[in-house]
Amino acid sequence: MIEESTGVLVVGGGLVGLSTALFLAWHDVPVTLVERHPGSSPHPRALGYTMRTAELYRSVGVRWPEIPAFRDGFRRVRVTSLAGERLEELPWESGNAPEADYSPADKIGLPQDKLEPLLRARAEELGADIRFGTNLVSFEQDETGVTGLIRDVVDGGERSVRAKYLVAADGHRSPIRESFGITRSGRGYLGTTRSVLFDARLEHLRDGFVQFVIDQPDLQAFLLSYGDDRWVLMLQSEEEPTEPEWRRLITSAIGVSDVDYELITTGRWEMRAAIAESYAHGRVFLAGDAAHTLPPSRGGYGANTGIQDAHNLAWKLAAVLSGQAGEELLDSYDAERRPVAWLCHQQLFARQDQQLVDMGPREAIEIIDDIALCFGYLYRSSAVLGAGPDLPPARRPDEWAGRPGTRAPHVWLDRDNDRVSTIDLSARNWVLLTVGGDWDLEPIPGLALDQVRADEVALAFDLKPGGGVLIRPDGYVAWRSQEAPADPRAAVSDALAELLSR
Ligand SMILES: Cc1cc2nc3c(=O)[nH]c(=O)nc-3n(C[C@H](O)[C@H](O)[C@H](O)COP(=O)(O)OP(=O)(O)OC[C@H]3O[C@@H](n4cnc5c(N)ncnc54)[C@H](O)[C@@H]3O)c2cc1C
């Protein structure tokens, strides 16, 4: 048997597994990813990614095309058919998020099957070893690592891969999660959805809308444009429609009988809201749908939450593997990311965005606005100093004003005739961002820390002259001294020692 070794073994080559490999490779961690399918799923699935996700991909050098159909967002309308009467526009329940300059990045509108190859290519460019057509057959862990048995699905060849850690991005059924007996809670099963993907020239019937709720006496369905002549029709049904039935349903949803279209594929998926009781088991970490499955009724709470899990976990694994941090840092992954999934779960059931299945009673809680949900989660863990227990779970960056536990706010800085965002400062290393004062520190052995003096951030980070913040490699404020500390070097190294369990 061929034996190999790597730093992290990632299981699953969907959006979250690929993102994990990408972010790990960005931090120079040796990573091997196995995905049993030969390529990305033909189902485009997710379409919209938040500005925060765009910030993360932008920071590691992923580039994506702009699709003209999504320039105005993902507007929805209730119609009798695509060509028929527009009954009412169905605005997303955004919680009155204000329009303002919160990010250097814009939302991404790109079908998932087009995004995944871009992530894979960039991860490979950065050195990740990505193996599609390879199944993880079994694994075991001990005190120093994880050993996985992987099998090539074409020639049956087996290899043993020894890794320090394993990331299970193996989807909502997650055999790895199940093997540990980690249970899930949440609203649970909500319904079974059938979908058909087809190719048709229907752009002229869109009128600026992307999503169509088809409301006919005999057909309640959801028609979605992927902006590239591919459309998906979804409906709730326990039975799989036959091909002639699908054709009849498509014609009825379009509302014009002489349109040519080609069926691409059909699919079946269960809508479910379920969150794992724990995101880690020893050296194994759950990410993405394996950790939390949320209905895609509200785009963004599925894929985006998973991508941000990957980003949160990657720098921590990198810090532990390089010796910059103690293993205790990894406990903060569950502590920080599981509450985010629960917040998304609550907000999803508090909003009335769903049009496809009965979501049950509405959660009677405050609707947190979209900007706060996109940028403003509060992390409470050992990797943050000073995020009090009484603080709300999410607020907008201007409300947090650089408080520890929140994403550093975006401020444009003028540098050498160029504009740089504070968001771009923390792509890889720790950053000490200061407002005047005597912060000129000697390098700290064994830690990559960039020092940036930027007096123009004082208001956004609520710093007095001489104050400063420590920003983690994932862009979150870990520590803040609003005023000048008596001994800046001691203050920073004490904070880092505590944050990194060094
Ligand atoms: C119709 C639809 C529309 C959606 N729209 C949105 C949206 O607009 N916005 C949004 O944020 N989310 C959306 N989602 C949700 C989003 O698609 C999922 O959250 C996302 O795909 C989860 O990615 P993942 O990588 O965690 O899991 P998956 O994509 O399920 O990937 C898991 C992978 O693991 C592989 N695997 C499992 N076991 C093994 C093994 N032993 N060895 C090797 N490989 C293995 C599987 O083959 C699979 O490819 C949508 C979902 C659907 C169904």
The ligand as a Gaussian input file, in Angstrom:
#p B3LYP/6-31G(d) Opt

LIG

0 1
 C      -31.242000      24.040000      -5.072000
 C      -30.276000      24.624000      -4.093000
 C      -30.023000      25.981000      -4.134000
 C      -29.139000      26.545000      -3.214000
 N      -28.920000      27.903000      -3.261000
 C      -28.096000      28.471000      -2.344000
 C      -27.813000      29.886000      -2.386000
 O      -28.293000      30.617000      -3.267000
 N      -26.963000      30.405000      -1.447000
 C      -26.377000      29.599000      -0.504000
 O      -25.614000      30.118000       0.331000
 N      -26.594000      28.260000      -0.466000
 C      -27.431000      27.680000      -1.356000
 N      -27.642000      26.339000      -1.338000
 C      -26.940000      25.520000      -0.355000
 C      -25.557000      25.162000      -0.863000
 O      -25.636000      24.592000      -2.148000
 C      -24.920000      24.175000       0.118000
 O      -24.920000      24.787000       1.379000
 C      -23.493000      23.862000      -0.301000
 O      -23.453000      23.193000      -1.527000
 C      -22.832000      22.964000       0.750000
 O      -21.535000      22.692000       0.338000
 P      -20.682000      21.576000       1.045000
 O      -19.352000      21.643000       0.357000
 O      -20.741000      21.723000       2.518000
 O      -21.414000      20.211000       0.736000
 P      -21.671000      19.410000      -0.710000
 O      -21.753000      20.429000      -1.790000
 O      -22.791000      18.556000      -0.412000
 O      -20.326000      18.628000      -0.893000
 C      -20.014000      17.478000      -0.144000
 C      -19.133000      16.609000      -1.017000
 O      -18.539000      15.587000      -0.231000
 C      -18.361000      14.466000      -1.078000
 N      -18.142000      13.277000      -0.239000
 C      -18.956000      12.794000       0.754000
 N      -18.392000      11.687000       1.312000
 C      -17.207000      11.496000       0.679000
 C      -16.171000      10.507000       0.823000
 N      -16.246000       9.535000       1.727000
 N      -15.093000      10.588000       0.011000
 C      -14.992000      11.589000      -0.919000
 N      -15.956000      12.535000      -1.104000
 C      -17.039000      12.497000      -0.302000
 C      -19.657000      14.420000      -1.878000
 O      -19.499000      13.689000      -3.054000
 C      -19.904000      15.902000      -2.132000
 O      -19.420000      16.336000      -3.380000
 C      -28.498000      25.731000      -2.253000
 C      -28.749000      24.355000      -2.219000
 C      -29.617000      23.807000      -3.127000
 C      -29.891000      22.311000      -3.073000

